[in-house]
Amino acid sequence: MLIQQKTSSKPTWSMLKRNLARLEQKELLALIRDLYGANKDNQAFLHARFALGDDVLEPYKKAICRWVCPDVMRNQQYSISKAKKAISDYQHAIGQPEGIAELSVFYCESCADYLSFCGMDDDGYFDAMVRMFEQALAIISQLELPKQEAFVDRLDEVRLRESHSWCYYVVDEMNTLMDQFRFDESEL
């Protein structure tokens, strides 16, 4: 099954594609089976791509929650880039706007949950939360009006929840963004 090609250059998609084109269906299925078994990210990708399972967003939500809302009792650290990677991975797998909106809003909710029980003094964390709030509003604004309301309500809850413990500019930025995207009670 392995097709080897001596090359002095760095492997590229074109090179791989040529080799894949030579494989028979049975060999392609075996390769995909091996990739599926290699790690959970590949499984989540394939489940999302083919809409398998009850909730294709679940593995992405777990990753987001783990990285923006770590277990401080277990000395876990947060990672904005790994949390954002979960959304990016979903976009590559299927990229449905409603799913991206759900993950973006969930990201903001998870940040708010974390901040409600764990104080933080990290402008990077707050900046990332505001940027994701903005990204969520941008994707929500592309949805049909009936689908927008629930997402906007959830973001509004994030904006209002225990904001006194957040960095001073976060709520101001969120208010400005809500106005910018013209999401207010009268329009929904």
Summary of the structure (lengths in Angstrom):
residues: 188
radius of gyration: 20.5
end to end distance: 56.6
largest distance: 64.9
contacts: 503
relative contact order: 0.08
helix: 70%
strand: 0%
